[in-house]
């Protein structure tokens, strides 16, 4: 909460802009269209996706 309400508002604006930019780089405009298919997964990844 640095800078109180204004700080939180600014942090959310930054997150929104970064998400918007990342989605544009992936060719998406809507979060509902985003799937795991756009992720680059390391060859030997054995993590749990659930």
N, CA, C and O atoms as CSV, one atom per row, in Angstrom:
chain,resi,resn,atom,element,x,y,z
A,1,UNK,N,N,0.721,-1.184,0.000
A,1,UNK,CA,C,0.000,0.000,0.000
A,1,UNK,C,C,0.784,1.286,0.000
A,1,UNK,O,O,0.321,2.264,0.587
A,2,UNK,N,N,1.965,1.348,-0.634
A,2,UNK,CA,C,2.667,2.630,-0.706
A,2,UNK,C,C,1.793,3.646,-1.414
A,2,UNK,O,O,1.164,3.317,-2.420
A,3,UNK,N,N,1.736,4.838,-0.931
A,3,UNK,CA,C,0.951,5.948,-1.478
A,3,UNK,C,C,-0.555,5.722,-1.344
A,3,UNK,O,O,-1.335,6.384,-2.030
A,4,UNK,N,N,-0.974,4.814,-0.487
A,4,UNK,CA,C,-2.389,4.623,-0.212
A,4,UNK,C,C,-3.202,4.215,-1.431
A,4,UNK,O,O,-2.753,3.431,-2.268
A,5,UNK,N,N,-4.402,4.764,-1.511
A,5,UNK,CA,C,-5.316,4.411,-2.595
A,5,UNK,C,C,-4.736,4.741,-3.969
A,5,UNK,O,O,-4.913,3.979,-4.920
A,6,UNK,N,N,-4.047,5.869,-4.072
A,6,UNK,CA,C,-3.445,6.250,-5.362
A,6,UNK,C,C,-2.381,5.240,-5.786
A,6,UNK,O,O,-2.246,4.944,-6.973
A,7,UNK,N,N,-1.626,4.712,-4.826
A,7,UNK,CA,C,-0.605,3.715,-5.134
A,7,UNK,C,C,-1.203,2.410,-5.626
A,7,UNK,O,O,-0.694,1.794,-6.563
A,8,UNK,N,N,-2.289,1.996,-4.986
A,8,UNK,CA,C,-2.974,0.772,-5.409
A,8,UNK,C,C,-3.552,0.955,-6.806
A,8,UNK,O,O,-3.440,0.070,-7.654
A,9,UNK,N,N,-4.171,2.109,-7.039
A,9,UNK,CA,C,-4.732,2.403,-8.364
A,9,UNK,C,C,-3.645,2.367,-9.418
A,9,UNK,O,O,-3.840,1.792,-10.489
A,10,UNK,N,N,-2.507,2.969,-9.132
A,10,UNK,CA,C,-1.400,2.990,-10.104
A,10,UNK,C,C,-0.872,1.577,-10.346
A,10,UNK,O,O,-0.590,1.217,-11.489
A,11,UNK,N,N,-0.734,0.777,-9.299
A,11,UNK,CA,C,-0.250,-0.603,-9.453
A,11,UNK,C,C,-1.199,-1.399,-10.350
A,11,UNK,O,O,-0.746,-2.156,-11.208
A,12,UNK,N,N,-2.495,-1.236,-10.163
A,12,UNK,CA,C,-3.469,-1.946,-10.996
A,12,UNK,C,C,-3.421,-1.465,-12.442
A,12,UNK,O,O,-3.603,-2.261,-13.364
A,13,UNK,N,N,-3.178,-0.172,-12.649
A,13,UNK,CA,C,-3.027,0.346,-14.006
A,13,UNK,C,C,-1.822,-0.274,-14.703
A,13,UNK,O,O,-1.890,-0.609,-15.885
A,14,UNK,N,N,-0.721,-0.427,-13.973
A,14,UNK,CA,C,0.494,-1.032,-14.537
A,14,UNK,C,C,0.229,-2.494,-14.901
A,14,UNK,O,O,0.604,-2.941,-15.985
A,15,UNK,N,N,-0.411,-3.231,-14.005
A,15,UNK,CA,C,-0.724,-4.644,-14.271
A,15,UNK,C,C,-1.640,-4.757,-15.490
A,15,UNK,O,O,-1.440,-5.627,-16.337
A,16,UNK,N,N,-2.630,-3.894,-15.580
A,16,UNK,CA,C,-3.561,-3.907,-16.722
A,16,UNK,C,C,-2.822,-3.658,-18.024
A,16,UNK,O,O,-3.053,-4.356,-19.011
A,17,UNK,N,N,-1.937,-2.672,-18.038
A,17,UNK,CA,C,-1.191,-2.355,-19.258
A,17,UNK,C,C,-0.270,-3.516,-19.655
A,17,UNK,O,O,-0.172,-3.847,-20.837
A,18,UNK,N,N,0.402,-4.132,-18.681
A,18,UNK,CA,C,1.292,-5.254,-18.981
A,18,UNK,C,C,0.508,-6.445,-19.519
A,18,UNK,O,O,0.962,-7.110,-20.450
A,19,UNK,N,N,-0.657,-6.724,-18.952
A,19,UNK,CA,C,-1.491,-7.825,-19.438
A,19,UNK,C,C,-1.971,-7.527,-20.849
A,19,UNK,O,O,-1.950,-8.404,-21.712
A,20,UNK,N,N,-2.400,-6.297,-21.086
A,20,UNK,CA,C,-2.865,-5.898,-22.417
A,20,UNK,C,C,-1.756,-6.056,-23.454
A,20,UNK,O,O,-1.991,-6.565,-24.550
A,21,UNK,N,N,-0.560,-5.624,-23.106
A,21,UNK,CA,C,0.584,-5.731,-24.022
A,21,UNK,C,C,0.944,-7.195,-24.278
A,21,UNK,O,O,1.178,-7.589,-25.420
A,22,UNK,N,N,0.988,-7.991,-23.225
A,22,UNK,CA,C,1.323,-9.413,-23.369
A,22,UNK,C,C,0.307,-10.136,-24.238
A,22,UNK,O,O,0.676,-10.949,-25.085
A,23,UNK,N,N,-0.967,-9.841,-24.031
A,23,UNK,CA,C,-1.998,-10.469,-24.848
A,23,UNK,C,C,-1.869,-10.046,-26.304
A,23,UNK,O,O,-2.055,-10.867,-27.202
A,24,UNK,N,N,-1.554,-8.781,-26.551
A,24,UNK,CA,C,-1.382,-8.311,-27.927
A,24,UNK,C,C,-0.231,-9.042,-28.608
A,24,UNK,O,O,-0.339,-9.412,-29.778
A,25,UNK,N,N,0.861,-9.251,-27.896
A,25,UNK,CA,C,2.001,-9.985,-28.458
A,25,UNK,C,C,1.604,-11.415,-28.828
A,25,UNK,O,O,2.171,-12.000,-29.752
A,26,UNK,N,N,0.626,-11.979,-28.106
A,26,UNK,CA,C,0.167,-13.343,-28.368
A,26,UNK,C,C,-0.988,-13.377,-29.368
A,26,UNK,O,O,-1.464,-14.450,-29.739
A,27,UNK,N,N,-1.430,-12.205,-29.797
A,27,UNK,CA,C,-2.504,-12.143,-30.782
A,27,UNK,C,C,-3.895,-12.287,-30.210
A,27,UNK,O,O,-4.819,-12.681,-30.922
A,28,UNK,N,N,-4.063,-11.973,-28.939
A,28,UNK,CA,C,-5.373,-12.101,-28.291
A,28,UNK,C,C,-5.873,-10.745,-27.796
A,28,UNK,O,O,-5.094,-9.880,-27.398
A,29,UNK,N,N,-7.204,-10.588,-27.834
A,29,UNK,CA,C,-7.835,-9.372,-27.322
A,29,UNK,C,C,-8.742,-9.667,-26.135
A,29,UNK,O,O,-9.127,-8.747,-25.413
A,30,UNK,N,N,-9.087,-10.919,-25.923
A,30,UNK,CA,C,-10.045,-11.297,-24.907
A,30,UNK,C,C,-9.447,-12.391,-24.022
A,30,UNK,O,O,-8.924,-13.381,-24.534
A,31,UNK,N,N,-9.519,-12.223,-22.704
A,31,UNK,CA,C,-8.966,-13.233,-21.796
A,31,UNK,C,C,-9.625,-14.597,-21.973
A,31,UNK,O,O,-8.995,-15.626,-21.729
A,32,UNK,N,N,-10.873,-14.611,-22.392
A,32,UNK,CA,C,-11.570,-15.891,-22.591
A,32,UNK,C,C,-10.983,-16.692,-23.742
A,32,UNK,O,O,-11.220,-17.896,-23.839
A,33,UNK,N,N,-10.222,-16.044,-24.612
A,33,UNK,CA,C,-9.601,-16.729,-25.744
A,33,UNK,C,C,-8.219,-17.298,-25.402
A,33,UNK,O,O,-7.635,-18.029,-26.202
A,34,UNK,N,N,-7.707,-16.971,-24.243
A,34,UNK,CA,C,-6.356,-17.389,-23.851
A,34,UNK,C,C,-6.406,-18.802,-23.279
A,34,UNK,O,O,-7.179,-19.093,-22.366
A,35,UNK,N,N,-5.566,-19.671,-23.834
A,35,UNK,CA,C,-5.451,-21.051,-23.342
A,35,UNK,C,C,-3.974,-21.358,-23.075
A,35,UNK,O,O,-3.100,-20.527,-23.323
A,36,UNK,N,N,-3.720,-22.535,-22.579
A,36,UNK,CA,C,-2.335,-22.959,-22.323
A,36,UNK,C,C,-1.520,-23.083,-23.602
A,36,UNK,O,O,-0.290,-23.107,-23.556
A,37,UNK,N,N,-2.187,-23.160,-24.719
A,37,UNK,CA,C,-1.507,-23.341,-26.001
A,37,UNK,C,C,-0.553,-22.194,-26.333
A,37,UNK,O,O,0.355,-22.367,-27.146
A,38,UNK,N,N,-0.747,-21.024,-25.715
A,38,UNK,CA,C,0.131,-19.893,-26.017
A,38,UNK,C,C,1.392,-19.898,-25.149
A,38,UNK,O,O,2.272,-19.056,-25.333
A,39,UNK,N,N,1.484,-20.837,-24.208
A,39,UNK,CA,C,2.647,-20.892,-23.315
A,39,UNK,C,C,3.798,-21.656,-23.951
A,39,UNK,O,O,3.597,-22.640,-24.662
A,40,UNK,N,N,4.989,-21.190,-23.683
A,40,UNK,CA,C,6.178,-21.940,-24.083
A,40,UNK,C,C,6.621,-22.717,-22.856
A,40,UNK,O,O,7.073,-22.133,-21.871
A,41,UNK,N,N,6.493,-24.013,-22.918
A,41,UNK,CA,C,6.805,-24.882,-21.789
A,41,UNK,C,C,8.164,-25.527,-22.017
A,41,UNK,O,O,8.415,-26.074,-23.090
A,42,UNK,N,N,9.056,-25.470,-21.011
A,42,UNK,CA,C,10.361,-26.115,-21.159
A,42,UNK,C,C,10.212,-27.601,-21.500
A,42,UNK,O,O,9.286,-28.265,-21.036
A,43,UNK,N,N,11.127,-28.101,-22.306
A,43,UNK,CA,C,11.059,-29.467,-22.822
A,43,UNK,C,C,10.862,-30.523,-21.738
A,43,UNK,O,O,10.095,-31.465,-21.936
A,44,UNK,N,N,11.532,-30.385,-20.607
A,44,UNK,CA,C,11.482,-31.420,-19.578
A,44,UNK,C,C,10.613,-31.010,-18.384
A,44,UNK,O,O,10.823,-31.496,-17.273
A,45,UNK,N,N,9.653,-30.131,-18.603
A,45,UNK,CA,C,8.774,-29.677,-17.540
A,45,UNK,C,C,7.898,-30.825,-17.070
A,45,UNK,O,O,7.292,-31.529,-17.878
A,46,UNK,N,N,7.838,-31.008,-15.767
A,46,UNK,CA,C,7.009,-32.094,-15.225
A,46,UNK,C,C,6.091,-31.583,-14.126
A,46,UNK,O,O,5.686,-32.349,-13.252
A,47,UNK,N,N,5.762,-30.315,-14.161
A,47,UNK,CA,C,4.895,-29.708,-13.144
A,47,UNK,C,C,3.450,-30.116,-13.281
A,47,UNK,O,O,3.051,-30.728,-14.271
A,48,UNK,N,N,2.681,-29.772,-12.290
A,48,UNK,CA,C,1.258,-30.089,-12.255
A,48,UNK,C,C,0.468,-28.911,-12.796
A,48,UNK,O,O,0.589,-27.809,-12.261
A,49,UNK,N,N,-0.339,-29.098,-13.839
A,49,UNK,CA,C,-1.125,-28.020,-14.448
A,49,UNK,C,C,-2.468,-27.806,-13.777
A,49,UNK,O,O,-3.159,-26.838,-14.094
A,50,UNK,N,N,-2.859,-28.677,-12.862
A,50,UNK,CA,C,-4.194,-28.533,-12.272
A,50,UNK,C,C,-4.232,-27.545,-11.140
A,50,UNK,O,O,-5.289,-27.322,-10.550
